[in-house]
Amino acid sequence: IEYIRSYYYNKVEYARFSSSLGKFVGFTQYGLKQADYWNSDTSQLAQLNAQKETYCHNNIGIDYQAA
């Protein structure tokens, strides 16, 4: 299971948080700068990694029951 949070501007993805990497990745010049800034905040990274546990792991049983 992977938790992904993507950021878009004008239908172009400029940055993404991936729980498998545990950090932000930038795709545009602006996204690279933002990813560096966001990755320097360890409390935000910890919060997003905790959201994987809170959101994904609690709902995994519901998805498997529906399938």
CHARMM internal coordinates of N, CA and C (Angstrom, degrees):
IC EDIT
DIST 1 N 1 CA 1.4519
DIST 1 CA 1 C 1.5157
ANGL 1 N 1 CA 1 C 108.59
DIST 1 C 2 N 1.3151
ANGL 1 CA 1 C 2 N 114.64
DIHE 1 N 1 CA 1 C 2 N 136.35
DIST 2 N 2 CA 1.4610
ANGL 1 C 2 N 2 CA 120.11
DIHE 1 CA 1 C 2 N 2 CA -179.41
DIST 2 CA 2 C 1.5224
ANGL 2 N 2 CA 2 C 108.85
DIHE 1 C 2 N 2 CA 2 C -131.70
DIST 2 C 3 N 1.3049
ANGL 2 CA 2 C 3 N 115.64
DIHE 2 N 2 CA 2 C 3 N 132.72
DIST 3 N 3 CA 1.4660
ANGL 2 C 3 N 3 CA 122.54
DIHE 2 CA 2 C 3 N 3 CA 175.73
DIST 3 CA 3 C 1.5223
ANGL 3 N 3 CA 3 C 107.55
DIHE 2 C 3 N 3 CA 3 C -97.29
DIST 3 C 4 N 1.3476
ANGL 3 CA 3 C 4 N 115.92
DIHE 3 N 3 CA 3 C 4 N 123.57
DIST 4 N 4 CA 1.4627
ANGL 3 C 4 N 4 CA 121.34
DIHE 3 CA 3 C 4 N 4 CA -178.93
DIST 4 CA 4 C 1.5227
ANGL 4 N 4 CA 4 C 108.37
DIHE 3 C 4 N 4 CA 4 C -125.20
DIST 4 C 5 N 1.3277
ANGL 4 CA 4 C 5 N 115.97
DIHE 4 N 4 CA 4 C 5 N 132.42
DIST 5 N 5 CA 1.4662
ANGL 4 C 5 N 5 CA 122.16
DIHE 4 CA 4 C 5 N 5 CA 172.70
DIST 5 CA 5 C 1.5178
ANGL 5 N 5 CA 5 C 106.69
DIHE 4 C 5 N 5 CA 5 C -124.15
DIST 5 C 6 N 1.3315
ANGL 5 CA 5 C 6 N 115.81
DIHE 5 N 5 CA 5 C 6 N 116.18
DIST 6 N 6 CA 1.4534
ANGL 5 C 6 N 6 CA 121.41
DIHE 5 CA 5 C 6 N 6 CA -177.38
DIST 6 CA 6 C 1.5228
ANGL 6 N 6 CA 6 C 110.37
DIHE 5 C 6 N 6 CA 6 C -106.71
DIST 6 C 7 N 1.3233
ANGL 6 CA 6 C 7 N 115.15
DIHE 6 N 6 CA 6 C 7 N 149.23
DIST 7 N 7 CA 1.4603
ANGL 6 C 7 N 7 CA 122.70
DIHE 6 CA 6 C 7 N 7 CA 178.61
DIST 7 CA 7 C 1.5205
ANGL 7 N 7 CA 7 C 108.44
DIHE 6 C 7 N 7 CA 7 C -120.84
DIST 7 C 8 N 1.3453
ANGL 7 CA 7 C 8 N 115.47
DIHE 7 N 7 CA 7 C 8 N 128.55
DIST 8 N 8 CA 1.4582
ANGL 7 C 8 N 8 CA 122.16
DIHE 7 CA 7 C 8 N 8 CA -175.74
DIST 8 CA 8 C 1.5229
ANGL 8 N 8 CA 8 C 110.46
DIHE 7 C 8 N 8 CA 8 C -123.17
DIST 8 C 9 N 1.3224
ANGL 8 CA 8 C 9 N 115.04
DIHE 8 N 8 CA 8 C 9 N 150.69
DIST 9 N 9 CA 1.4548
ANGL 8 C 9 N 9 CA 122.57
DIHE 8 CA 8 C 9 N 9 CA 169.82
DIST 9 CA 9 C 1.5210
ANGL 9 N 9 CA 9 C 106.88
DIHE 8 C 9 N 9 CA 9 C -142.90
DIST 9 C 10 N 1.3173
ANGL 9 CA 9 C 10 N 116.64
DIHE 9 N 9 CA 9 C 10 N 124.97
DIST 10 N 10 CA 1.4738
ANGL 9 C 10 N 10 CA 122.45
DIHE 9 CA 9 C 10 N 10 CA -176.79
DIST 10 CA 10 C 1.5253
ANGL 10 N 10 CA 10 C 111.98
DIHE 9 C 10 N 10 CA 10 C 53.24
DIST 10 C 11 N 1.3130
ANGL 10 CA 10 C 11 N 115.93
DIHE 10 N 10 CA 10 C 11 N 44.47
DIST 11 N 11 CA 1.4672
ANGL 10 C 11 N 11 CA 124.31
DIHE 10 CA 10 C 11 N 11 CA 177.42
DIST 11 CA 11 C 1.5252
ANGL 11 N 11 CA 11 C 113.76
DIHE 10 C 11 N 11 CA 11 C 65.23
DIST 11 C 12 N 1.3244
ANGL 11 CA 11 C 12 N 118.12
DIHE 11 N 11 CA 11 C 12 N 16.35
DIST 12 N 12 CA 1.4631
ANGL 11 C 12 N 12 CA 122.48
DIHE 11 CA 11 C 12 N 12 CA 177.56
DIST 12 CA 12 C 1.5221
ANGL 12 N 12 CA 12 C 108.25
DIHE 11 C 12 N 12 CA 12 C -116.14
DIST 12 C 13 N 1.3104
ANGL 12 CA 12 C 13 N 116.20
DIHE 12 N 12 CA 12 C 13 N 125.02
DIST 13 N 13 CA 1.4617
ANGL 12 C 13 N 13 CA 120.68
DIHE 12 CA 12 C 13 N 13 CA 178.13
DIST 13 CA 13 C 1.5281
ANGL 13 N 13 CA 13 C 108.74
DIHE 12 C 13 N 13 CA 13 C -74.16
DIST 13 C 14 N 1.3354
ANGL 13 CA 13 C 14 N 115.99
DIHE 13 N 13 CA 13 C 14 N 121.63
DIST 14 N 14 CA 1.4574
ANGL 13 C 14 N 14 CA 118.91
DIHE 13 CA 13 C 14 N 14 CA -178.90
DIST 14 CA 14 C 1.5171
ANGL 14 N 14 CA 14 C 112.69
DIHE 13 C 14 N 14 CA 14 C -107.86
DIST 14 C 15 N 1.3227
ANGL 14 CA 14 C 15 N 118.83
DIHE 14 N 14 CA 14 C 15 N -18.36
DIST 15 N 15 CA 1.4659
ANGL 14 C 15 N 15 CA 120.94
DIHE 14 CA 14 C 15 N 15 CA 178.07
DIST 15 CA 15 C 1.5198
ANGL 15 N 15 CA 15 C 109.17
DIHE 14 C 15 N 15 CA 15 C -157.82
DIST 15 C 16 N 1.3377
ANGL 15 CA 15 C 16 N 114.71
DIHE 15 N 15 CA 15 C 16 N 156.83
DIST 16 N 16 CA 1.4626
ANGL 15 C 16 N 16 CA 120.46
DIHE 15 CA 15 C 16 N 16 CA -179.11
DIST 16 CA 16 C 1.5240
ANGL 16 N 16 CA 16 C 109.48
DIHE 15 C 16 N 16 CA 16 C -150.57
DIST 16 C 17 N 1.3404
ANGL 16 CA 16 C 17 N 115.70
DIHE 16 N 16 CA 16 C 17 N 139.13
DIST 17 N 17 CA 1.4568
ANGL 16 C 17 N 17 CA 120.78
DIHE 16 CA 16 C 17 N 17 CA 169.53
DIST 17 CA 17 C 1.5133
ANGL 17 N 17 CA 17 C 107.27
DIHE 16 C 17 N 17 CA 17 C -100.17
DIST 17 C 18 N 1.3133
ANGL 17 CA 17 C 18 N 116.43
DIHE 17 N 17 CA 17 C 18 N 131.03
DIST 18 N 18 CA 1.4507
ANGL 17 C 18 N 18 CA 122.20
DIHE 17 CA 17 C 18 N 18 CA 178.19
DIST 18 CA 18 C 1.5192
ANGL 18 N 18 CA 18 C 108.60
DIHE 17 C 18 N 18 CA 18 C -123.27
DIST 18 C 19 N 1.3300
ANGL 18 CA 18 C 19 N 116.65
DIHE 18 N 18 CA 18 C 19 N 125.77
DIST 19 N 19 CA 1.4570
ANGL 18 C 19 N 19 CA 119.66
DIHE 18 CA 18 C 19 N 19 CA -178.82
DIST 19 CA 19 C 1.5282
ANGL 19 N 19 CA 19 C 111.93
DIHE 18 C 19 N 19 CA 19 C -70.94
DIST 19 C 20 N 1.3231
ANGL 19 CA 19 C 20 N 118.00
DIHE 19 N 19 CA 19 C 20 N -23.49
DIST 20 N 20 CA 1.4586
ANGL 19 C 20 N 20 CA 119.27
DIHE 19 CA 19 C 20 N 20 CA 177.52
DIST 20 CA 20 C 1.5247
ANGL 20 N 20 CA 20 C 111.16
DIHE 19 C 20 N 20 CA 20 C -70.49
DIST 20 C 21 N 1.3301
ANGL 20 CA 20 C 21 N 117.06
DIHE 20 N 20 CA 20 C 21 N -32.15
DIST 21 N 21 CA 1.4632
ANGL 20 C 21 N 21 CA 121.39
DIHE 20 CA 20 C 21 N 21 CA 174.98
DIST 21 CA 21 C 1.5211
ANGL 21 N 21 CA 21 C 111.24
DIHE 20 C 21 N 21 CA 21 C -86.98
DIST 21 C 22 N 1.3369
ANGL 21 CA 21 C 22 N 116.19
DIHE 21 N 21 CA 21 C 22 N -31.05
DIST 22 N 22 CA 1.4503
ANGL 21 C 22 N 22 CA 121.28
DIHE 21 CA 21 C 22 N 22 CA -178.61
DIST 22 CA 22 C 1.5125
ANGL 22 N 22 CA 22 C 113.50
DIHE 21 C 22 N 22 CA 22 C 76.91
DIST 22 C 23 N 1.3347
ANGL 22 CA 22 C 23 N 115.94
DIHE 22 N 22 CA 22 C 23 N 22.28
DIST 23 N 23 CA 1.4646
ANGL 22 C 23 N 23 CA 119.73
DIHE 22 CA 22 C 23 N 23 CA -179.65
DIST 23 CA 23 C 1.5189
ANGL 23 N 23 CA 23 C 109.64
DIHE 22 C 23 N 23 CA 23 C -158.06
DIST 23 C 24 N 1.3385
ANGL 23 CA 23 C 24 N 115.07
DIHE 23 N 23 CA 23 C 24 N 173.12
DIST 24 N 24 CA 1.4581
ANGL 23 C 24 N 24 CA 122.35
DIHE 23 CA 23 C 24 N 24 CA 176.56
DIST 24 CA 24 C 1.5239
ANGL 24 N 24 CA 24 C 109.51
DIHE 23 C 24 N 24 CA 24 C -87.28
DIST 24 C 25 N 1.3313
ANGL 24 CA 24 C 25 N 114.98
DIHE 24 N 24 CA 24 C 25 N 148.20
DIST 25 N 25 CA 1.4589
ANGL 24 C 25 N 25 CA 122.35
DIHE 24 CA 24 C 25 N 25 CA 176.14
DIST 25 CA 25 C 1.5241
ANGL 25 N 25 CA 25 C 107.00
DIHE 24 C 25 N 25 CA 25 C -128.08
DIST 25 C 26 N 1.3223
ANGL 25 CA 25 C 26 N 117.36
DIHE 25 N 25 CA 25 C 26 N 133.42
DIST 26 N 26 CA 1.4552
ANGL 25 C 26 N 26 CA 122.21
DIHE 25 CA 25 C 26 N 26 CA 178.98
DIST 26 CA 26 C 1.5171
ANGL 26 N 26 CA 26 C 111.40
DIHE 25 C 26 N 26 CA 26 C -99.81
DIST 26 C 27 N 1.3312
ANGL 26 CA 26 C 27 N 116.08
DIHE 26 N 26 CA 26 C 27 N 146.99
DIST 27 N 27 CA 1.4602
ANGL 26 C 27 N 27 CA 121.08
DIHE 26 CA 26 C 27 N 27 CA -179.06
DIST 27 CA 27 C 1.5216
ANGL 27 N 27 CA 27 C 112.92
DIHE 26 C 27 N 27 CA 27 C -115.79
DIST 27 C 28 N 1.3272
ANGL 27 CA 27 C 28 N 117.40
DIHE 27 N 27 CA 27 C 28 N -18.48
DIST 28 N 28 CA 1.4603
ANGL 27 C 28 N 28 CA 121.86
DIHE 27 CA 27 C 28 N 28 CA 177.06
DIST 28 CA 28 C 1.5253
ANGL 28 N 28 CA 28 C 107.87
DIHE 27 C 28 N 28 CA 28 C -120.54
DIST 28 C 29 N 1.3098
ANGL 28 CA 28 C 29 N 116.25
DIHE 28 N 28 CA 28 C 29 N 175.20
DIST 29 N 29 CA 1.4617
ANGL 28 C 29 N 29 CA 119.39
DIHE 28 CA 28 C 29 N 29 CA 179.02
DIST 29 CA 29 C 1.5239
ANGL 29 N 29 CA 29 C 110.51
DIHE 28 C 29 N 29 CA 29 C -61.08
DIST 29 C 30 N 1.3259
ANGL 29 CA 29 C 30 N 116.80
DIHE 29 N 29 CA 29 C 30 N -44.82
DIST 30 N 30 CA 1.4647
ANGL 29 C 30 N 30 CA 120.63
DIHE 29 CA 29 C 30 N 30 CA 176.69
DIST 30 CA 30 C 1.5201
ANGL 30 N 30 CA 30 C 110.97
DIHE 29 C 30 N 30 CA 30 C -64.64
DIST 30 C 31 N 1.3332
ANGL 30 CA 30 C 31 N 117.04
DIHE 30 N 30 CA 30 C 31 N -40.81
DIST 31 N 31 CA 1.4575
ANGL 30 C 31 N 31 CA 121.76
DIHE 30 CA 30 C 31 N 31 CA 179.92
DIST 31 CA 31 C 1.5150
ANGL 31 N 31 CA 31 C 112.81
DIHE 30 C 31 N 31 CA 31 C -63.48
DIST 31 C 32 N 1.3163
ANGL 31 CA 31 C 32 N 117.33
DIHE 31 N 31 CA 31 C 32 N -36.25
DIST 32 N 32 CA 1.4637
ANGL 31 C 32 N 32 CA 120.55
DIHE 31 CA 31 C 32 N 32 CA 177.74
DIST 32 CA 32 C 1.5219
ANGL 32 N 32 CA 32 C 111.23
DIHE 31 C 32 N 32 CA 32 C -64.40
DIST 32 C 33 N 1.3318
ANGL 32 CA 32 C 33 N 116.65
DIHE 32 N 32 CA 32 C 33 N -41.05
DIST 33 N 33 CA 1.4637
ANGL 32 C 33 N 33 CA 120.51
DIHE 32 CA 32 C 33 N 33 CA 178.10
DIST 33 CA 33 C 1.5257
ANGL 33 N 33 CA 33 C 111.05
DIHE 32 C 33 N 33 CA 33 C -66.21
DIST 33 C 34 N 1.3327
ANGL 33 CA 33 C 34 N 116.06
DIHE 33 N 33 CA 33 C 34 N -43.67
DIST 34 N 34 CA 1.4558
ANGL 33 C 34 N 34 CA 120.09
DIHE 33 CA 33 C 34 N 34 CA 179.28
DIST 34 CA 34 C 1.5272
ANGL 34 N 34 CA 34 C 110.83
DIHE 33 C 34 N 34 CA 34 C -64.60
DIST 34 C 35 N 1.3216
ANGL 34 CA 34 C 35 N 117.46
DIHE 34 N 34 CA 34 C 35 N -40.90
DIST 35 N 35 CA 1.4630
ANGL 34 C 35 N 35 CA 120.89
DIHE 34 CA 34 C 35 N 35 CA -179.67
DIST 35 CA 35 C 1.5285
ANGL 35 N 35 CA 35 C 110.51
DIHE 34 C 35 N 35 CA 35 C -62.89
DIST 35 C 36 N 1.3219
ANGL 35 CA 35 C 36 N 117.29
DIHE 35 N 35 CA 35 C 36 N -42.49
DIST 36 N 36 CA 1.4639
ANGL 35 C 36 N 36 CA 119.77
DIHE 35 CA 35 C 36 N 36 CA 176.79
DIST 36 CA 36 C 1.5191
ANGL 36 N 36 CA 36 C 111.60
DIHE 35 C 36 N 36 CA 36 C -60.43
DIST 36 C 37 N 1.3341
ANGL 36 CA 36 C 37 N 116.11
DIHE 36 N 36 CA 36 C 37 N -42.71
DIST 37 N 37 CA 1.4581
ANGL 36 C 37 N 37 CA 120.73
DIHE 36 CA 36 C 37 N 37 CA 179.77
DIST 37 CA 37 C 1.5275
ANGL 37 N 37 CA 37 C 110.93
DIHE 36 C 37 N 37 CA 37 C -65.18
DIST 37 C 38 N 1.3408
ANGL 37 CA 37 C 38 N 116.74
DIHE 37 N 37 CA 37 C 38 N -47.09
DIST 38 N 38 CA 1.4652
ANGL 37 C 38 N 38 CA 120.40
DIHE 37 CA 37 C 38 N 38 CA -178.94
DIST 38 CA 38 C 1.5230
ANGL 38 N 38 CA 38 C 111.82
DIHE 37 C 38 N 38 CA 38 C -66.97
DIST 38 C 39 N 1.3331
ANGL 38 CA 38 C 39 N 117.99
DIHE 38 N 38 CA 38 C 39 N -35.21
DIST 39 N 39 CA 1.4647
ANGL 38 C 39 N 39 CA 120.68
DIHE 38 CA 38 C 39 N 39 CA 179.67
DIST 39 CA 39 C 1.5250
ANGL 39 N 39 CA 39 C 112.00
DIHE 38 C 39 N 39 CA 39 C -69.53
DIST 39 C 40 N 1.3299
ANGL 39 CA 39 C 40 N 117.77
DIHE 39 N 39 CA 39 C 40 N -20.64
DIST 40 N 40 CA 1.4614
ANGL 39 C 40 N 40 CA 119.85
DIHE 39 CA 39 C 40 N 40 CA 178.44
DIST 40 CA 40 C 1.5295
ANGL 40 N 40 CA 40 C 112.05
DIHE 39 C 40 N 40 CA 40 C -76.39
DIST 40 C 41 N 1.3261
ANGL 40 CA 40 C 41 N 117.49
DIHE 40 N 40 CA 40 C 41 N -14.42
DIST 41 N 41 CA 1.4721
ANGL 40 C 41 N 41 CA 122.46
DIHE 40 CA 40 C 41 N 41 CA 179.57
DIST 41 CA 41 C 1.5316
ANGL 41 N 41 CA 41 C 109.03
DIHE 40 C 41 N 41 CA 41 C -95.77
DIST 41 C 42 N 1.3274
ANGL 41 CA 41 C 42 N 116.35
DIHE 41 N 41 CA 41 C 42 N 95.36
DIST 42 N 42 CA 1.4680
ANGL 41 C 42 N 42 CA 120.34
DIHE 41 CA 41 C 42 N 42 CA -175.34
DIST 42 CA 42 C 1.5224
ANGL 42 N 42 CA 42 C 112.59
DIHE 41 C 42 N 42 CA 42 C -67.35
DIST 42 C 43 N 1.3301
ANGL 42 CA 42 C 43 N 117.66
DIHE 42 N 42 CA 42 C 43 N -27.47
DIST 43 N 43 CA 1.4684
ANGL 42 C 43 N 43 CA 118.86
DIHE 42 CA 42 C 43 N 43 CA 179.55
DIST 43 CA 43 C 1.5328
ANGL 43 N 43 CA 43 C 110.72
DIHE 42 C 43 N 43 CA 43 C -69.25
DIST 43 C 44 N 1.3239
ANGL 43 CA 43 C 44 N 117.08
DIHE 43 N 43 CA 43 C 44 N -36.25
DIST 44 N 44 CA 1.4642
ANGL 43 C 44 N 44 CA 119.88
DIHE 43 CA 43 C 44 N 44 CA 177.62
DIST 44 CA 44 C 1.5325
ANGL 44 N 44 CA 44 C 110.59
DIHE 43 C 44 N 44 CA 44 C -68.07
DIST 44 C 45 N 1.3187
ANGL 44 CA 44 C 45 N 117.28
DIHE 44 N 44 CA 44 C 45 N -39.48
DIST 45 N 45 CA 1.4643
ANGL 44 C 45 N 45 CA 120.26
DIHE 44 CA 44 C 45 N 45 CA 177.69
DIST 45 CA 45 C 1.5251
ANGL 45 N 45 CA 45 C 111.10
DIHE 44 C 45 N 45 CA 45 C -63.60
DIST 45 C 46 N 1.3249
ANGL 45 CA 45 C 46 N 116.57
DIHE 45 N 45 CA 45 C 46 N -41.09
DIST 46 N 46 CA 1.4636
ANGL 45 C 46 N 46 CA 120.63
DIHE 45 CA 45 C 46 N 46 CA 178.55
DIST 46 CA 46 C 1.5296
ANGL 46 N 46 CA 46 C 110.68
DIHE 45 C 46 N 46 CA 46 C -64.85
DIST 46 C 47 N 1.3204
ANGL 46 CA 46 C 47 N 116.73
DIHE 46 N 46 CA 46 C 47 N -38.84
DIST 47 N 47 CA 1.4543
ANGL 46 C 47 N 47 CA 120.95
DIHE 46 CA 46 C 47 N 47 CA 179.08
DIST 47 CA 47 C 1.5269
ANGL 47 N 47 CA 47 C 111.16
DIHE 46 C 47 N 47 CA 47 C -64.32
DIST 47 C 48 N 1.3240
ANGL 47 CA 47 C 48 N 117.45
DIHE 47 N 47 CA 47 C 48 N -43.82
DIST 48 N 48 CA 1.4591
ANGL 47 C 48 N 48 CA 120.54
DIHE 47 CA 47 C 48 N 48 CA -179.83
DIST 48 CA 48 C 1.5239
ANGL 48 N 48 CA 48 C 111.49
DIHE 47 C 48 N 48 CA 48 C -68.61
DIST 48 C 49 N 1.3278
ANGL 48 CA 48 C 49 N 117.78
DIHE 48 N 48 CA 48 C 49 N -36.00
DIST 49 N 49 CA 1.4617
ANGL 48 C 49 N 49 CA 120.14
DIHE 48 CA 48 C 49 N 49 CA 175.82
DIST 49 CA 49 C 1.5225
ANGL 49 N 49 CA 49 C 110.49
DIHE 48 C 49 N 49 CA 49 C -66.67
DIST 49 C 50 N 1.3272
ANGL 49 CA 49 C 50 N 117.95
DIHE 49 N 49 CA 49 C 50 N -34.46
DIST 50 N 50 CA 1.4614
ANGL 49 C 50 N 50 CA 121.45
DIHE 49 CA 49 C 50 N 50 CA 177.40
DIST 50 CA 50 C 1.5216
ANGL 50 N 50 CA 50 C 111.15
DIHE 49 C 50 N 50 CA 50 C -69.63
DIST 50 C 51 N 1.3253
ANGL 50 CA 50 C 51 N 117.67
DIHE 50 N 50 CA 50 C 51 N -29.65
DIST 51 N 51 CA 1.4581
ANGL 50 C 51 N 51 CA 120.48
DIHE 50 CA 50 C 51 N 51 CA 177.92
DIST 51 CA 51 C 1.5194
ANGL 51 N 51 CA 51 C 111.51
DIHE 50 C 51 N 51 CA 51 C -64.92
DIST 51 C 52 N 1.3040
ANGL 51 CA 51 C 52 N 117.46
DIHE 51 N 51 CA 51 C 52 N -28.28
DIST 52 N 52 CA 1.4676
ANGL 51 C 52 N 52 CA 120.05
DIHE 51 CA 51 C 52 N 52 CA 174.83
DIST 52 CA 52 C 1.5125
ANGL 52 N 52 CA 52 C 109.56
DIHE 51 C 52 N 52 CA 52 C -61.85
DIST 52 C 53 N 1.3290
ANGL 52 CA 52 C 53 N 116.83
DIHE 52 N 52 CA 52 C 53 N -45.91
DIST 53 N 53 CA 1.4584
ANGL 52 C 53 N 53 CA 120.92
DIHE 52 CA 52 C 53 N 53 CA 178.87
DIST 53 CA 53 C 1.5267
ANGL 53 N 53 CA 53 C 110.73
DIHE 52 C 53 N 53 CA 53 C -64.75
DIST 53 C 54 N 1.3257
ANGL 53 CA 53 C 54 N 116.40
DIHE 53 N 53 CA 53 C 54 N -42.32
DIST 54 N 54 CA 1.4627
ANGL 53 C 54 N 54 CA 121.07
DIHE 53 CA 53 C 54 N 54 CA -175.74
DIST 54 CA 54 C 1.5212
ANGL 54 N 54 CA 54 C 111.80
DIHE 53 C 54 N 54 CA 54 C -70.51
DIST 54 C 55 N 1.3034
ANGL 54 CA 54 C 55 N 117.04
DIHE 54 N 54 CA 54 C 55 N -46.84
DIST 55 N 55 CA 1.4605
ANGL 54 C 55 N 55 CA 120.82
DIHE 54 CA 54 C 55 N 55 CA -172.34
DIST 55 CA 55 C 1.5293
ANGL 55 N 55 CA 55 C 112.64
DIHE 54 C 55 N 55 CA 55 C -90.57
DIST 55 C 56 N 1.2977
ANGL 55 CA 55 C 56 N 117.71
DIHE 55 N 55 CA 55 C 56 N -51.78
DIST 56 N 56 CA 1.4655
ANGL 55 C 56 N 56 CA 121.12
DIHE 55 CA 55 C 56 N 56 CA -172.07
DIST 56 CA 56 C 1.5239
ANGL 56 N 56 CA 56 C 112.52
DIHE 55 C 56 N 56 CA 56 C -73.68
DIST 56 C 57 N 1.3117
ANGL 56 CA 56 C 57 N 116.92
DIHE 56 N 56 CA 56 C 57 N -50.44
DIST 57 N 57 CA 1.4596
ANGL 56 C 57 N 57 CA 119.92
DIHE 56 CA 56 C 57 N 57 CA -173.96
DIST 57 CA 57 C 1.5267
ANGL 57 N 57 CA 57 C 112.38
DIHE 56 C 57 N 57 CA 57 C -68.86
DIST 57 C 58 N 1.3329
ANGL 57 CA 57 C 58 N 118.37
DIHE 57 N 57 CA 57 C 58 N -28.82
DIST 58 N 58 CA 1.4636
ANGL 57 C 58 N 58 CA 120.24
DIHE 57 CA 57 C 58 N 58 CA 177.35
DIST 58 CA 58 C 1.5186
ANGL 58 N 58 CA 58 C 111.78
DIHE 57 C 58 N 58 CA 58 C -74.11
DIST 58 C 59 N 1.3030
ANGL 58 CA 58 C 59 N 118.89
DIHE 58 N 58 CA 58 C 59 N -26.88
DIST 59 N 59 CA 1.4648
ANGL 58 C 59 N 59 CA 122.16
DIHE 58 CA 58 C 59 N 59 CA -176.05
DIST 59 CA 59 C 1.5220
ANGL 59 N 59 CA 59 C 113.36
DIHE 58 C 59 N 59 CA 59 C -100.86
DIST 59 C 60 N 1.2996
ANGL 59 CA 59 C 60 N 118.69
DIHE 59 N 59 CA 59 C 60 N -0.69
DIST 60 N 60 CA 1.4683
ANGL 59 C 60 N 60 CA 119.40
DIHE 59 CA 59 C 60 N 60 CA -176.80
DIST 60 CA 60 C 1.5305
ANGL 60 N 60 CA 60 C 111.53
DIHE 59 C 60 N 60 CA 60 C -66.21
DIST 60 C 61 N 1.3132
ANGL 60 CA 60 C 61 N 117.54
DIHE 60 N 60 CA 60 C 61 N -35.59
DIST 61 N 61 CA 1.4605
ANGL 60 C 61 N 61 CA 119.84
DIHE 60 CA 60 C 61 N 61 CA 178.00
DIST 61 CA 61 C 1.5158
ANGL 61 N 61 CA 61 C 112.79
DIHE 60 C 61 N 61 CA 61 C -65.20
DIST 61 C 62 N 1.3141
ANGL 61 CA 61 C 62 N 117.69
DIHE 61 N 61 CA 61 C 62 N -35.61
DIST 62 N 62 CA 1.4661
ANGL 61 C 62 N 62 CA 122.18
DIHE 61 CA 61 C 62 N 62 CA 178.78
DIST 62 CA 62 C 1.5202
ANGL 62 N 62 CA 62 C 110.05
DIHE 61 C 62 N 62 CA 62 C -64.72
DIST 62 C 63 N 1.3156
ANGL 62 CA 62 C 63 N 117.57
DIHE 62 N 62 CA 62 C 63 N -43.73
DIST 63 N 63 CA 1.4725
ANGL 62 C 63 N 63 CA 121.08
DIHE 62 CA 62 C 63 N 63 CA -179.00
DIST 63 CA 63 C 1.5253
ANGL 63 N 63 CA 63 C 111.34
DIHE 62 C 63 N 63 CA 63 C -65.71
DIST 63 C 64 N 1.3287
ANGL 63 CA 63 C 64 N 117.35
DIHE 63 N 63 CA 63 C 64 N -40.35
DIST 64 N 64 CA 1.4602
ANGL 63 C 64 N 64 CA 119.62
DIHE 63 CA 63 C 64 N 64 CA -179.30
DIST 64 CA 64 C 1.5292
ANGL 64 N 64 CA 64 C 111.33
DIHE 63 C 64 N 64 CA 64 C -70.89
DIST 64 C 65 N 1.3256
ANGL 64 CA 64 C 65 N 118.57
DIHE 64 N 64 CA 64 C 65 N -32.37
DIST 65 N 65 CA 1.4596
ANGL 64 C 65 N 65 CA 121.20
DIHE 64 CA 64 C 65 N 65 CA 177.57
DIST 65 CA 65 C 1.5230
ANGL 65 N 65 CA 65 C 110.73
DIHE 64 C 65 N 65 CA 65 C -68.15
DIST 65 C 66 N 1.3339
ANGL 65 CA 65 C 66 N 116.82
DIHE 65 N 65 CA 65 C 66 N -36.97
DIST 66 N 66 CA 1.4613
ANGL 65 C 66 N 66 CA 120.91
DIHE 65 CA 65 C 66 N 66 CA -179.41
DIST 66 CA 66 C 1.5264
ANGL 66 N 66 CA 66 C 111.33
DIHE 65 C 66 N 66 CA 66 C -70.02
DIST 66 C 67 N 1.3191
ANGL 66 CA 66 C 67 N 117.15
DIHE 66 N 66 CA 66 C 67 N -29.04
DIST 67 N 67 CA 1.4629
ANGL 66 C 67 N 67 CA 120.04
DIHE 66 CA 66 C 67 N 67 CA -179.13
DIST 67 CA 67 C 1.5029
ANGL 67 N 67 CA 67 C 109.20
DIHE 66 C 67 N 67 CA 67 C -79.19
END
COOR INIT
IC SEED 1 N 1 CA 1 C
IC BUILD
